[in-house]
Amino acid sequence: MIVKFFVRPVTRSQNHSASSGYSLIELSIALSILAVIIVGSLIGVQKILRTNAVNNELKAMPETMASAQRLTSNLADLNNLNTGVFTALGVWPQDRVVGGAAGAAATVSNHFGGRQFLNPNNAPLAGYAINQLFVLTLTNIPTEACADLVSGMDRMALGLFIGANITADPVGGVAGDVVKNPGSDSAAGARSANLATLAGRCGAAGGGRIRLDMVVAR
C-alpha cells in the first residue's frame, strides 16, 4: 500500500501576512522604547539648561552689584537712581540689555527669559531708611529653579523676598514673602534664609513662575 503525503504550500500572501505581523509588533516595541528615550532626554536637557541658567545668573549678580556699589560709593544716598540710570551707566553687560541703546527705554534680561530691575528701596526696610539699600528684582523665575537660585543668592544678600511674577518695574518695592529678613536680629535666625518659607513658595506652584527680590547693602 502506497501512502501519499501532500504538503500544502504556503502562499505568498500568507507568508507576507505573517511577516508583516511580526514587523509591526517589532516596530511598535521600537517606537515605545524610542519614545521613552526621547522623553527622558528632554527632561534631562531641561534640567541641564535650568542648572546652567542658575549658574550663569549667580555668576553675573556679584559683578552687577559690585559695579552699582562702585558707581554710588561717593553718594550720600541712592535718591533718583533707577533701572534706566543704572543701565545707562553700564552696570549690566551689553548682551543683557534689550531694546537698543542703554537708558530709560531699555530693558535688562535675565537668564530665564525674564527681566532685571535695580532700584533703591522705596520705603523703610528693617531699620534701613529710604534710598539706603539696593533692591535687585528678577522676574519669570521657574519654581523648579527657585531653591537653587535662592540658595546661591543667600550668600550675597542682606535680604531675600519671593512673590508672584510681575512684568512692570517694582521701583524699589519688595515682594510679600520674606525668605531672608534684612534686619539685624541674628539671635532669632532672621539673617539666614527661611527654608520653610522657601519650600512653601517654591514648591507651591510647580511649573509656575515667580519674582525674586534681593536686597543688598550699599
C-alpha positions in Angstrom: 0.0 0.0 0.0 1.4 3.3 -1.0 0.7 6.3 1.2 1.0 9.7 -0.3 1.6 12.8 1.7 0.5 16.1 0.4 2.2 19.3 1.8 0.1 22.3 1.3 2.4 25.1 0.1 2.4 28.4 1.9 1.1 31.0 -0.5 2.9 34.3 -0.9 0.0 36.2 0.7 0.1 34.0 3.8 3.8 34.4 4.2 3.7 38.1 3.6 0.9 38.5 6.2 2.9 36.6 8.9 6.0 38.6 8.1 4.1 41.9 8.2 2.6 41.0 11.6 5.9 40.4 13.2 7.3 43.5 11.7 4.5 45.7 13.1 5.0 44.3 16.6 8.7 44.9 16.5 8.1 48.4 15.1 5.7 49.2 18.0 8.2 48.0 20.6 11.0 50.0 19.0 8.8 53.1 18.8 7.8 52.7 22.5 11.4 52.4 23.6 12.4 55.4 21.4 9.6 57.5 23.0 10.8 56.7 26.5 14.4 57.6 25.5 13.2 60.9 23.9 11.1 61.9 26.9 14.0 61.1 29.3 16.4 63.0 27.1 14.1 66.1 27.0 13.7 66.0 30.8 17.5 65.7 31.2 18.1 68.6 28.7 15.6 70.8 30.5 17.3 70.2 33.8 20.8 70.9 32.4 19.5 74.2 30.8 17.9 75.2 34.1 21.1 74.5 36.0 23.1 76.4 33.5 20.7 79.4 33.8 21.0 79.3 37.6 24.8 79.2 37.5 25.0 82.0 34.9 22.7 84.2 36.9 24.6 83.6 40.1 27.9 84.4 38.4 26.5 87.7 37.0 25.0 89.0 40.2 28.2 89.8 42.1 29.5 91.7 39.1 26.3 93.7 38.7 26.1 94.6 42.4 29.9 95.4 42.6 29.5 97.8 39.6 26.5 99.5 41.2 28.2 99.9 44.6 31.4 101.3 43.0 29.4 103.9 41.0 27.5 105.1 44.0 30.2 104.8 46.7 30.6 108.6 47.0 26.8 109.4 47.0 25.0 110.3 50.2 22.1 108.1 49.2 20.6 106.4 46.2 17.9 109.0 45.5 16.9 109.5 41.8 18.6 106.3 40.8 16.7 103.5 39.0 17.0 100.7 36.4 17.3 103.1 33.5 20.1 105.1 35.1 22.0 102.0 36.1 21.6 100.6 32.6 22.9 103.8 31.0 25.9 103.7 33.4 26.8 100.3 32.2 26.0 98.3 35.3 25.0 95.3 33.1 26.9 93.9 30.1 25.5 95.0 26.8 24.3 91.5 25.9 21.8 91.7 28.8 20.4 95.0 27.6 17.3 94.6 25.3 15.7 97.2 23.1 18.5 99.2 21.6 20.7 101.8 23.3 21.0 101.6 27.1 18.9 104.0 29.0 15.4 104.5 30.4 13.8 102.9 27.4 16.0 99.8 27.5 15.1 96.7 29.4 17.5 94.2 31.0 17.0 90.5 30.6 17.9 87.6 32.9 18.9 84.1 32.0 15.3 82.8 32.5 13.7 84.9 29.8 12.5 87.5 32.4 13.7 90.9 33.4 16.0 92.5 35.9 15.3 95.7 37.8 17.7 97.6 40.1 16.4 100.4 42.3 17.0 101.9 45.8 14.5 100.7 48.4 11.4 103.0 48.1 10.3 102.5 51.8 12.0 102.0 55.1 13.0 98.3 55.4 14.1 96.5 58.6 15.5 99.6 60.1 17.1 101.0 57.0 15.9 104.4 55.7 14.6 105.0 52.2 17.3 105.0 49.4 19.9 103.2 51.6 19.6 99.7 50.0 19.8 98.2 46.6 16.9 96.1 45.5 17.6 93.7 42.6 14.5 92.1 41.2 14.5 89.1 38.9 11.2 88.1 37.2 10.0 85.0 35.4 12.0 82.6 37.6 10.8 79.0 37.2 9.7 77.5 40.6 11.9 74.5 39.8 15.0 76.8 39.8 13.8 78.8 42.8 15.5 76.9 45.6 18.9 76.6 43.9 18.9 80.3 42.9 17.9 81.5 46.4 20.5 79.2 48.0 23.2 80.9 45.9 21.8 84.4 46.4 21.7 83.8 50.2 25.5 84.2 50.4 25.5 87.7 48.9 22.1 89.1 50.0 21.2 91.1 53.0 17.5 90.2 52.4 15.5 87.9 50.1 11.8 88.1 49.1 9.6 86.0 46.9 6.4 86.9 45.3 4.1 86.4 42.3 5.6 87.1 38.9 5.5 90.7 37.6 6.2 92.5 34.4 6.4 96.1 35.5 9.3 97.7 37.4 8.6 97.5 41.1 10.7 100.7 41.6 12.3 99.5 44.8 9.4 97.7 46.4 9.8 94.1 47.6 7.6 91.1 47.4 5.5 89.9 50.4 7.1 86.6 51.3 10.2 87.1 53.4 12.8 84.4 52.8 15.6 86.3 54.5 15.0 89.3 56.7 17.4 92.2 56.1 17.1 93.1 59.8 19.9 92.5 62.3 18.0 90.1 64.6 20.5 87.3 64.2 19.5 85.8 67.6 16.2 84.9 66.1 17.8 83.5 63.0 16.5 86.3 60.8 19.8 86.7 59.0 19.6 83.3 57.3 17.2 82.1 54.7 13.9 80.7 56.0 13.8 77.3 54.4 10.2 76.7 55.4 9.0 79.8 53.5 11.3 78.9 50.6 9.9 75.4 50.3 6.3 76.7 50.6 6.7 79.4 47.9 9.0 77.5 45.5 7.1 74.2 45.8 3.5 75.7 45.9 3.2 76.2 42.1 5.3 73.6 40.3 5.8 74.7 36.8 4.9 78.3 37.6 6.9 81.5 37.5 7.8 83.8 40.4 9.6 87.0 41.2 12.7 87.2 43.4 13.9 90.4 45.2 17.5 90.5 46.6 18.3 93.3 49.0 22.0 94.3 49.1 23.6 96.9 51.3 25.5 99.9 49.8 
